[in-house]
């Protein structure tokens, strides 16, 4: 196999014991040549993440409360000293801690402070492994407006990493053109790992965390759901959008464009195969016809009926222009010959419900105009559904037998998902019924 890039989450690097597990995993495969660490996360007896402590320290410094800033940074120091002492490497972390502490007090920039958790962890891990330390501020380029400069980053980071056959590259941040530190807004270390994998042309990008891959549905609703062994990028996007706790789309776009597979694995159970994310999957290889089930509560449906709606040119555009004027976007748009429904997140309608209804009534003149709240959406996703005769029948029979009333149906043109709307009070019952019908 070619080069493997391995990213480790905060729980994987929270203590000296976890660092030792990570070192064992990396040393078990010589192809794991580039490692992306997160900042220390929570652990037994350690209820706060280091990044949160650093944020609070920066805020105290910004207020001019030096005493509180010092007290908060003392907790940060304690975490790192405990890790180094537990590893027994005699690595001199103190000078680096003093530099960070002084910098936060002198110029309390939030991005700099937030990024130091990954930075310090990277120094410790590089020393433990005997790998080079590469500061991502030297290779990950943000534009002055805060957006990632993909082209410049690809070129600069590729050239930089060619000089380092084995390296630790901290996650979560890069630098602006003026040299100031800039962090990613979400999934920061995941994004860094994907960027590094693309820059070195990796064969595989491993994302190590505290779970053995993605589950087919929420374990808080279904007891012991199966792990998804393989999932396509497209299926991942569908499940993630509908609320599944999976990698965010922003965190995989660099490797998705290059077709590099991702394997999500468990640091505490490295023997588990985890979940493999690939550009395409073969539905015939699936044990079940679905990949996963995900959903969210908190939706409202605006339903309207108007005779000969389908013959009225510009009707849909007119309706959507009213939403646009109020800065409201819709999730789904189920329609019939003379009916149209708008499915909208409740948060989008806060303070705007009455005004939107009044404008629809005044400008559209519908025969019927109704608004229904307390809607939950559930997406059943899987390429295998395309080839399974009766997949829809299985789903709706399961819901009917569970006594769940379906208020909305929408099937994407890609034919890899079926979305249903149910009452919020029926949400958990519906998820369990669908899972039992397709998985057992």
C-alpha positions as CSV (number, residue, x, y, z in Angstrom):
1,X,0.0,0.0,0.0
2,X,1.1,3.6,-0.5
3,X,1.2,6.5,2.0
4,X,-1.3,6.6,4.8
5,X,-2.3,9.8,6.6
6,X,-3.7,9.3,10.1
7,X,-5.7,11.9,12.0
8,X,-6.3,11.3,15.7
9,X,-9.1,13.1,17.6
10,X,-9.0,14.8,21.0
11,X,-10.2,11.7,23.0
12,X,-7.4,9.7,21.3
13,X,-4.7,12.1,22.6
14,X,-6.2,13.2,26.0
15,X,-3.7,11.5,28.3
16,X,-0.3,9.9,28.3
17,X,-1.9,6.4,28.1
18,X,-3.8,7.5,24.9
19,X,-0.6,8.9,23.4
20,X,1.0,5.5,23.9
21,X,-1.9,3.8,22.1
22,X,-1.6,6.2,19.2
23,X,2.2,5.6,19.0
24,X,1.5,1.8,18.9
25,X,-1.0,2.2,16.1
26,X,1.4,4.4,14.0
27,X,4.3,2.1,14.5
28,X,2.3,-1.0,13.5
29,X,2.2,0.2,9.9
30,X,5.3,1.9,8.4
31,X,3.1,3.4,5.7
32,X,1.5,5.7,8.4
33,X,3.9,8.5,7.5
34,X,1.9,11.6,8.2
35,X,0.0,12.2,11.5
36,X,-2.5,14.9,12.3
37,X,-3.2,15.4,16.0
38,X,-6.1,17.2,17.7
39,X,-5.8,19.0,21.0
40,X,-6.3,17.0,24.2
41,X,-10.0,16.3,24.8
42,X,-12.0,15.0,27.7
43,X,-11.0,12.0,29.7
44,X,-11.9,10.3,33.0
45,X,-11.4,13.0,35.7
46,X,-10.8,15.6,33.0
47,X,-14.1,17.2,32.1
48,X,-12.8,20.1,30.0
49,X,-11.1,20.2,26.7
50,X,-7.8,22.0,26.4
51,X,-9.2,24.1,23.5
52,X,-12.0,25.4,25.8
53,X,-9.5,26.3,28.5
54,X,-7.4,28.2,25.9
55,X,-10.5,30.1,24.6
56,X,-11.4,31.1,28.2
57,X,-7.8,32.1,28.9
58,X,-7.9,34.3,25.8
59,X,-11.2,35.9,26.8
60,X,-9.8,36.7,30.3
61,X,-6.7,38.3,28.8
62,X,-8.9,40.3,26.4
63,X,-10.8,41.7,29.4
64,X,-7.6,42.5,31.1
65,X,-8.1,40.0,33.8
66,X,-4.6,38.7,34.0
67,X,-5.1,36.8,37.2
68,X,-7.9,34.6,35.8
69,X,-6.0,34.2,32.5
70,X,-3.0,32.9,34.5
71,X,-5.2,30.5,36.5
72,X,-6.8,29.1,33.4
73,X,-3.5,28.7,31.6
74,X,-2.1,26.9,34.7
75,X,-4.8,24.2,34.0
76,X,-3.5,24.0,30.4
77,X,0.1,23.6,31.7
78,X,-1.0,20.9,34.1
79,X,-2.5,18.8,31.3
80,X,0.6,19.0,29.1
81,X,3.0,18.4,31.9
82,X,1.0,15.3,33.0
83,X,1.2,13.9,29.4
84,X,4.9,14.5,29.1
85,X,5.7,13.1,32.5
86,X,3.5,10.1,31.9
87,X,5.3,9.3,28.7
88,X,8.7,9.6,30.4
89,X,10.3,11.1,27.3
90,X,11.8,14.1,29.2
91,X,10.6,16.3,26.4
92,X,11.1,20.0,27.3
93,X,7.5,21.2,26.9
94,X,7.9,24.1,29.4
95,X,9.6,26.6,27.1
96,X,6.8,26.1,24.5
97,X,4.1,26.6,27.2
98,X,5.8,29.8,28.3
99,X,5.9,31.2,24.8
100,X,2.2,30.5,24.3
101,X,1.2,31.9,27.7
102,X,3.1,35.1,27.0
103,X,1.7,35.5,23.5
104,X,-1.9,35.1,24.7
105,X,-1.4,37.8,27.4
106,X,0.4,40.2,25.0
107,X,-2.0,39.9,22.0
108,X,-5.1,37.8,22.9
109,X,-6.2,36.7,19.4
110,X,-8.8,34.0,19.6
111,X,-7.5,31.9,16.6
112,X,-4.0,31.9,17.9
113,X,-5.1,30.8,21.4
114,X,-7.5,28.1,20.0
115,X,-4.9,26.6,17.8
116,X,-2.2,26.1,20.5
117,X,-3.8,22.9,21.8
118,X,-3.1,21.1,18.5
119,X,0.3,22.8,18.2
120,X,1.5,21.7,21.6
121,X,0.1,18.2,21.1
122,X,1.9,18.0,17.8
123,X,5.3,18.8,19.4
124,X,4.8,16.1,22.0
125,X,3.7,13.5,19.5
126,X,6.5,14.3,17.0
127,X,9.1,13.9,19.8
128,X,7.5,10.6,20.9
129,X,7.5,9.1,17.4
130,X,10.8,10.6,16.2
131,X,8.9,12.3,13.3
132,X,9.5,15.8,12.0
133,X,7.3,18.5,13.3
134,X,5.7,20.6,10.5
135,X,3.7,23.7,11.5
136,X,0.6,24.0,9.2
137,X,1.0,27.8,9.3
138,X,3.8,27.2,6.8
139,X,1.7,25.3,4.3
140,X,-2.0,25.8,4.8
141,X,-3.0,29.2,3.3
142,X,-6.0,31.2,4.0
143,X,-7.1,34.3,2.0
144,X,-7.4,37.6,3.8
145,X,-11.2,37.2,4.0
146,X,-10.7,34.0,6.0
147,X,-11.5,31.4,3.2
148,X,-9.1,28.6,2.5
149,X,-7.0,29.2,-0.6
150,X,-7.1,25.6,-2.0
151,X,-4.8,26.1,-4.9
152,X,-2.1,27.9,-2.9
153,X,-2.4,25.4,-0.1
154,X,-2.1,22.4,-2.4
155,X,1.1,23.8,-4.0
156,X,2.7,25.1,-0.9
157,X,2.0,22.1,1.4
158,X,2.9,19.5,-1.3
159,X,6.3,21.2,-1.7
160,X,6.8,21.5,2.1
161,X,5.9,17.9,2.9
162,X,8.2,16.5,0.2
163,X,11.1,17.6,2.5
164,X,9.6,15.5,5.3
165,X,9.1,11.8,4.6
166,X,7.6,11.4,8.1
167,X,5.9,14.2,9.9
168,X,3.4,15.3,12.5
169,X,1.2,18.2,11.2
170,X,-1.1,19.7,13.9
171,X,-4.8,20.0,12.9
172,X,-7.3,22.9,12.9
173,X,-5.3,25.9,11.6
174,X,-3.2,27.6,9.0
175,X,-2.2,31.2,8.4
176,X,-3.4,34.3,6.7
177,X,-1.2,36.1,4.1
178,X,0.0,38.4,6.8
179,X,1.2,35.5,8.9
180,X,-1.6,35.6,11.5
181,X,-3.0,32.2,12.6
182,X,-6.4,31.3,11.2
183,X,-8.5,28.3,12.4
184,X,-11.0,26.4,10.4
185,X,-14.6,27.1,11.5
186,X,-15.7,23.4,11.9
187,X,-14.2,19.9,11.8
188,X,-10.8,21.7,11.8
189,X,-8.5,18.8,12.4
190,X,-10.5,16.6,10.1
191,X,-10.1,19.2,7.3
192,X,-6.3,19.4,8.0
193,X,-6.0,15.6,7.7
194,X,-7.9,15.6,4.4
195,X,-5.7,18.5,3.0
196,X,-2.5,16.7,4.0
197,X,-3.8,13.4,2.4
198,X,-4.4,15.2,-0.8
199,X,-1.1,17.1,-0.7
200,X,1.0,13.9,-0.4
201,X,-1.3,11.8,-2.7
202,X,-2.1,9.4,0.0
203,X,-3.5,5.9,-0.7
204,X,-5.7,6.1,2.4
205,X,-6.8,8.7,5.0
206,X,-7.5,7.2,8.4
207,X,-9.6,9.1,10.9
208,X,-9.1,7.7,14.4
209,X,-11.6,8.5,17.0
210,X,-13.5,6.9,20.0
211,X,-16.0,4.9,18.0
212,X,-15.6,1.9,15.7
213,X,-17.0,3.6,12.6
214,X,-20.4,5.0,11.7
215,X,-23.6,3.3,13.0
216,X,-26.6,2.7,10.8
217,X,-28.8,4.8,13.1
218,X,-28.8,6.7,16.4
219,X,-27.9,4.3,19.2
220,X,-30.0,6.5,21.6
221,X,-33.0,5.3,19.6
222,X,-32.1,1.8,18.4
223,X,-30.2,-0.5,20.8
224,X,-26.9,-1.7,19.3
225,X,-27.4,-0.7,15.7
226,X,-25.0,-2.3,13.2
227,X,-21.8,-0.5,12.1
228,X,-21.7,0.6,8.4
229,X,-18.8,-1.3,6.9
230,X,-18.7,0.8,3.7
231,X,-20.4,4.0,2.6
232,X,-20.1,6.3,-0.5
233,X,-19.3,10.0,-0.2
234,X,-22.8,10.7,-1.6
235,X,-24.5,8.5,1.0
236,X,-22.4,10.1,3.7
237,X,-23.5,13.6,2.6
238,X,-27.2,12.5,2.7
239,X,-26.9,11.1,6.2
240,X,-24.8,13.9,7.5
241,X,-27.2,16.5,6.2
242,X,-30.1,14.8,8.0
243,X,-28.4,14.9,11.3
244,X,-26.3,11.8,11.6
245,X,-23.1,12.2,13.7
246,X,-20.7,11.6,10.9
247,X,-17.9,13.6,9.3
248,X,-19.1,17.0,8.0
249,X,-19.0,17.6,4.3
250,X,-16.4,20.4,4.7
251,X,-14.0,17.9,6.4
252,X,-13.8,15.5,3.4
253,X,-13.9,17.7,0.3
254,X,-10.1,17.6,-0.3
255,X,-9.9,13.8,-0.4
256,X,-13.3,13.4,-2.1
257,X,-12.0,15.4,-5.1
258,X,-9.0,13.2,-5.4
259,X,-11.0,10.0,-4.8
260,X,-8.9,9.1,-1.7
261,X,-10.8,6.6,0.6
262,X,-11.3,7.4,4.3
263,X,-11.4,4.8,7.0
264,X,-12.9,5.8,10.3
265,X,-11.4,3.7,13.2
266,X,-11.4,3.4,17.0
267,X,-8.2,4.2,18.8
268,X,-9.3,2.1,21.7
269,X,-10.2,-0.9,19.5
270,X,-7.7,-0.8,16.6
271,X,-8.6,-4.4,15.8
272,X,-12.1,-3.2,14.6
273,X,-12.3,-2.6,10.8
274,X,-14.3,0.6,11.2
275,X,-16.1,2.2,8.3
276,X,-14.6,2.8,4.8
277,X,-15.8,5.8,2.9
278,X,-15.3,5.5,-0.9
279,X,-16.2,7.3,-4.1
280,X,-18.6,4.5,-5.1
281,X,-20.0,1.4,-3.6
282,X,-21.5,-1.8,-5.1
283,X,-25.0,-2.3,-3.8
284,X,-24.8,-6.0,-4.5
285,X,-22.1,-6.3,-1.7
286,X,-24.5,-5.0,1.0
287,X,-25.9,-7.2,3.7
288,X,-28.9,-4.9,3.7
289,X,-30.5,-2.7,1.0
290,X,-30.0,0.4,3.1
291,X,-26.9,2.2,4.4
292,X,-28.4,4.1,7.2
293,X,-31.3,6.0,8.8
294,X,-31.0,9.6,10.1
295,X,-33.5,12.3,10.9
296,X,-34.2,15.6,12.6
297,X,-37.0,17.3,14.4
298,X,-38.1,21.0,14.2
299,X,-39.8,21.5,10.9
300,X,-42.9,23.3,9.7
301,X,-44.9,22.6,6.5
302,X,-46.7,25.5,4.7
303,X,-49.3,23.8,2.5
304,X,-51.3,25.5,-0.3
305,X,-53.8,24.4,-2.8
306,X,-54.9,26.4,-5.9
307,X,-57.0,25.2,-8.8
308,X,-55.0,24.9,-12.1
309,X,-51.8,25.7,-10.3
310,X,-49.8,23.6,-12.8
311,X,-51.0,25.9,-15.6
312,X,-50.0,29.1,-13.9
313,X,-46.7,30.2,-15.3
314,X,-44.3,31.4,-12.6
315,X,-46.4,30.2,-9.6
316,X,-43.5,28.4,-7.9
317,X,-41.1,31.2,-8.6
318,X,-43.6,33.7,-7.0
319,X,-44.0,31.6,-3.9
320,X,-40.2,31.2,-3.4
321,X,-39.6,34.9,-4.0
322,X,-41.7,35.6,-0.9
323,X,-39.5,33.3,1.1
324,X,-36.4,35.0,-0.4
325,X,-37.6,38.4,0.6
326,X,-37.7,37.2,4.2
327,X,-34.4,35.5,4.1
328,X,-35.9,32.0,4.4
329,X,-34.7,28.8,2.7
330,X,-36.7,25.6,2.3
331,X,-35.7,22.0,2.8
332,X,-38.1,20.2,0.6
333,X,-40.8,21.2,-2.0
334,X,-43.3,18.3,-2.4
335,X,-45.9,19.2,-5.0
336,X,-48.9,17.9,-7.0
337,X,-51.0,19.2,-9.9
338,X,-52.8,21.7,-7.7
339,X,-50.8,21.5,-4.5
340,X,-47.5,22.8,-3.2
341,X,-45.9,22.3,0.2
342,X,-42.9,24.1,1.6
343,X,-40.9,22.2,4.3
344,X,-38.9,24.7,6.4
345,X,-36.8,24.5,9.6
346,X,-38.6,26.2,12.5
347,X,-35.5,28.3,13.2
348,X,-35.9,29.9,9.8
349,X,-39.4,31.0,10.5
350,X,-38.9,32.6,13.9
351,X,-40.6,36.0,13.9
352,X,-41.6,35.7,10.3
353,X,-44.5,33.2,10.2
354,X,-47.4,35.6,10.2
355,X,-45.8,38.0,7.7
356,X,-45.1,35.1,5.3
357,X,-48.6,33.7,5.5
358,X,-50.1,37.2,4.9
359,X,-48.0,37.8,1.9
360,X,-48.8,34.3,0.4
361,X,-52.5,35.0,0.9
362,X,-52.3,38.5,-0.6
363,X,-50.1,37.7,-3.6
364,X,-50.8,34.0,-4.4
365,X,-54.5,33.9,-3.6
366,X,-54.5,30.1,-2.7
367,X,-57.8,28.3,-2.3
368,X,-56.3,26.6,0.8
369,X,-53.3,27.9,2.9
370,X,-52.3,26.0,6.0
371,X,-49.3,25.8,8.3
372,X,-48.4,22.7,10.3
373,X,-45.6,22.5,12.9
374,X,-44.1,19.8,15.0
375,X,-42.8,17.9,11.9
376,X,-39.8,15.5,12.0
377,X,-38.0,14.4,8.8
378,X,-36.4,10.9,8.5
379,X,-34.1,9.9,5.6
380,X,-33.6,6.2,4.8
381,X,-30.5,6.1,2.6
382,X,-28.8,3.4,0.5
383,X,-27.8,2.6,-3.0
384,X,-29.2,-0.8,-2.5
385,X,-32.7,0.5,-2.5
386,X,-32.5,1.2,-6.3
387,X,-32.4,-2.5,-7.0
388,X,-34.7,-3.8,-4.3
389,X,-38.2,-4.3,-5.6
390,X,-40.7,-3.1,-2.9
391,X,-38.3,-1.0,-0.8
392,X,-40.8,1.8,-0.5
393,X,-43.5,-0.7,0.3
394,X,-41.3,-2.2,3.1
395,X,-40.8,1.3,4.6
396,X,-44.4,2.4,4.5
397,X,-45.8,-0.9,5.7
398,X,-43.4,-0.8,8.7
399,X,-44.6,2.7,9.5
400,X,-48.3,1.7,9.2
401,X,-47.9,-1.3,11.4
402,X,-46.2,0.9,14.0
403,X,-49.1,3.3,13.9
404,X,-47.1,6.2,12.5
405,X,-48.9,8.6,10.2
406,X,-46.9,9.9,7.3
407,X,-47.4,13.6,6.6
408,X,-44.9,14.1,3.8
409,X,-43.1,11.9,1.3
410,X,-40.1,13.0,-0.8
411,X,-37.7,10.8,-2.8
412,X,-34.6,12.4,-4.2
413,X,-33.8,12.2,-7.9
414,X,-30.7,10.2,-7.1
415,X,-32.9,7.4,-5.9
416,X,-30.7,6.6,-2.9
417,X,-33.0,8.0,-0.3
418,X,-36.6,8.2,0.8
419,X,-37.5,11.1,3.1
420,X,-40.7,11.0,5.2
421,X,-42.2,13.6,7.4
422,X,-43.9,12.4,10.7
423,X,-45.2,14.0,13.8
424,X,-42.4,14.8,16.2
425,X,-43.9,12.5,18.9
426,X,-43.7,9.6,16.4
427,X,-40.0,10.3,15.5
428,X,-38.3,7.6,17.6
429,X,-41.1,5.0,16.9
430,X,-40.7,5.6,13.2
431,X,-36.9,5.2,13.2
432,X,-37.1,2.0,15.2
433,X,-39.8,0.6,12.8
434,X,-37.8,1.4,9.7
435,X,-34.6,-0.1,11.1
436,X,-36.4,-3.3,12.2
437,X,-38.0,-3.7,8.7
438,X,-34.7,-3.3,6.7
439,X,-32.1,-4.6,9.2
440,X,-34.0,-6.8,11.7
